[in-house]
């Protein structure tokens, strides 16, 4: 695939937030996002390898926008939060956003959408309408879907055996991108959580256990409902 580099965003510290869009124009796009939490290096590694795979396969034609690292400051210094100490996944303008938090690593910010990293993502959404979002995280492996994307989670799970769950109505994650996608954009979102590195599991191992799932997803017809 051929990609064009979009106008970059800027982090709290002034670092560049890079985004790539498929060269061909589409009315709506599938967003692939990683590094929302800066200490989740596994998610970044996964998406960067997937981007390289896409660049090497000219036969693929998909309406993709890829943000390899949203929280560039946090990624650089190894923190979950950005340089304001804000958890970007509690900072979106949802109906359940709250200024309350139980742990500083979940700080939601002074107000919804107060952080430049999230403002950049919302500007992209406004210019390039989303039709599906796949948000890569790393912690305990799970494929959590919100909205009409169960079949994608099921397809991926056939390859990597990650468990599937649905975002429950009583989930304790106010101000999340998961909630925002359905509330404001009526767009399904798959939160793709891969495992973390350990003494027995390297970044390369994590890519290898997901490579077949992700590359087959892109080559199959499973995304066709989101490419029209």
C-alpha positions in Angstrom: 0.0 0.0 0.0 1.0 3.6 -0.6 0.5 6.0 2.2 0.8 9.8 2.5 1.9 11.4 5.7 -0.8 13.7 7.1 -0.2 17.0 8.8 1.3 16.0 12.2 -0.1 16.7 15.6 2.0 18.1 18.5 2.3 16.7 22.0 2.5 18.6 25.3 6.3 18.7 24.9 6.1 19.8 21.3 7.0 16.4 19.8 5.5 15.3 16.5 2.5 12.9 16.4 2.7 11.2 13.1 -0.2 9.9 11.1 -0.4 8.1 7.8 -3.4 7.8 5.4 -3.9 5.5 2.4 -3.0 7.4 -0.7 -6.4 6.7 -2.3 -9.3 8.9 -1.2 -12.2 7.3 0.7 -15.4 8.7 2.2 -14.7 6.9 5.5 -11.7 5.3 7.1 -10.5 2.4 9.4 -8.3 3.9 12.1 -5.4 1.9 13.6 -4.1 3.5 16.7 -1.3 2.5 19.2 0.6 4.1 22.0 -2.4 5.8 23.7 -0.7 4.8 27.0 3.0 5.6 26.7 4.2 2.6 28.7 2.5 0.1 26.4 5.5 -0.4 24.1 4.1 -3.7 22.9 1.1 -2.0 21.1 3.5 0.4 19.3 5.8 -2.5 18.2 2.8 -4.4 16.9 1.3 -1.5 14.9 4.7 -0.4 13.5 5.4 -3.9 12.2 1.9 -4.0 10.7 2.5 -0.7 9.0 5.8 -2.1 7.4 3.8 -5.1 6.2 1.2 -2.9 4.6 3.9 -0.8 2.8 5.4 -3.9 1.4 2.1 -5.2 -0.1 1.1 -3.2 -3.0 -1.9 -5.4 -3.8 -3.8 -4.3 -0.7 -6.3 -1.5 -1.1 -7.8 -0.4 2.2 -9.2 2.9 3.6 -6.7 3.1 6.5 -5.4 5.8 8.7 -2.6 4.8 11.0 -1.3 6.6 14.1 1.7 4.5 15.4 2.1 6.4 18.6 -0.6 8.8 19.9 1.1 9.5 23.3 4.5 10.3 22.0 5.8 12.0 25.2 4.6 9.1 27.4 6.2 6.6 25.0 9.6 8.5 25.2 9.7 8.6 29.0 7.9 5.3 29.7 4.7 6.6 31.4 1.1 5.6 31.0 0.1 9.3 31.0 1.2 12.2 28.8 3.4 15.0 30.0 0.5 16.7 31.8 0.1 13.5 33.8 -3.2 12.8 32.1 -4.5 9.3 31.0 -5.6 10.0 27.4 -8.2 7.3 27.6 -10.1 9.1 30.4 -10.0 12.5 28.6 -12.5 12.2 25.9 -15.8 14.2 25.9 -18.2 11.4 26.7 -21.4 11.5 28.8 -19.7 9.7 31.6 -16.5 11.8 31.7 -15.6 12.7 35.4 -13.0 14.8 37.1 -12.8 12.2 39.8 -10.1 9.5 39.8 -8.8 6.9 42.3 -5.2 6.8 41.1 -3.0 9.5 39.5 -2.3 7.2 36.5 -6.0 7.5 35.6 -6.1 11.3 35.9 -8.7 12.5 33.4 -7.4 16.0 32.9 -8.8 19.4 33.9 -11.6 19.1 31.4 -12.8 16.7 28.6 -10.5 16.9 25.6 -8.0 19.1 27.4 -5.0 17.3 25.9 -3.3 18.2 22.6 -2.9 14.5 21.6 -6.6 13.9 21.9 -7.4 17.1 20.2 -5.3 16.0 17.2 -7.2 12.7 17.0 -10.6 14.4 17.1 -9.4 16.8 14.3 -8.5 13.8 12.2 -11.9 12.3 12.9 -13.5 15.5 11.7 -11.6 15.6 8.5 -11.4 11.9 7.7 -14.6 10.3 9.1 -14.0 7.0 10.9 -16.0 3.9 10.0 -14.1 1.5 12.4 -11.4 2.0 15.0 -8.9 -0.6 16.2 -7.1 0.7 19.2 -4.0 -1.3 20.2 -3.1 -1.6 23.9 -1.0 -4.0 25.9 -1.7 -5.6 29.3 -3.7 -8.8 29.7 -4.6 -10.2 26.2 -8.2 -9.6 25.2 -10.2 -8.5 22.2 -12.9 -6.1 23.6 -15.4 -5.0 21.1 -17.9 -2.1 21.3 -20.5 -1.9 18.5 -20.9 -4.1 15.5 -17.4 -5.6 15.1 -17.7 -8.9 16.9 -16.9 -10.9 13.8 -13.5 -9.1 13.5 -12.7 -10.0 17.1 -13.8 -13.6 16.4 -11.7 -13.8 13.3 -8.6 -12.6 15.1 -9.2 -14.9 18.0 -9.1 -17.9 15.7 -5.4 -17.2 15.1 -4.1 -15.8 18.4 -6.6 -17.4 20.8 -7.1 -14.2 22.7 -10.4 -14.1 24.7 -13.2 -11.9 23.4 -15.4 -9.6 25.6 -18.0 -7.0 25.0 -17.8 -3.6 26.7 -20.3 -3.9 29.4 -22.7 -1.1 30.3 -21.2 -0.9 33.8 -17.6 -0.6 32.7 -15.5 1.7 34.9 -13.6 3.7 32.2 -15.2 7.2 32.0 -14.0 9.4 29.2 -12.8 6.5 27.0 -12.3 6.4 23.3 -14.5 3.3 23.3 -17.5 5.2 24.6 -16.8 8.2 22.4 -16.8 6.2 19.2 -20.3 4.9 19.8 -21.7 8.1 21.4 -20.6 10.7 19.0 -19.6 8.9 15.8 -21.8 5.7 15.9 -18.6 3.8 15.0 -17.6 0.4 16.3 -14.3 0.0 18.1 -12.1 -3.0 18.8 -9.7 -2.6 21.7 -7.0 -5.0 20.8 -4.9 -5.7 23.9 -1.8 -7.8 23.4 0.4 -9.3 26.2 3.3 -7.5 27.8 6.9 -8.5 27.5 8.4 -10.8 30.1 11.6 -12.8 30.5 10.0 -15.5 28.4 8.2 -13.3 25.9 9.9 -10.7 23.8 8.5 -8.0 21.5 9.4 -10.2 18.6 7.4 -13.1 20.2 4.4 -10.9 20.6 4.5 -9.8 16.9 4.9 -13.4 15.8 1.9 -14.6 17.8 -0.2 -11.8 16.2 1.3 -11.6 12.7 -0.9 -14.2 11.1 -4.1 -12.8 12.7 -3.4 -9.3 11.6 -2.1 -10.0 8.1 -4.9 -12.4 7.4 -7.4 -9.9 8.6 -6.1 -7.3 6.1 -6.1 -9.8 3.3 -9.5 -11.4 3.9 -13.0 -10.1 3.3 -13.7 -9.6 7.1 -13.3 -5.9 6.8 -15.5 -5.5 3.7 -18.4 -3.9 5.6 -16.0 -1.1 6.6 -14.4 -0.5 3.3 -17.5 0.5 1.2 
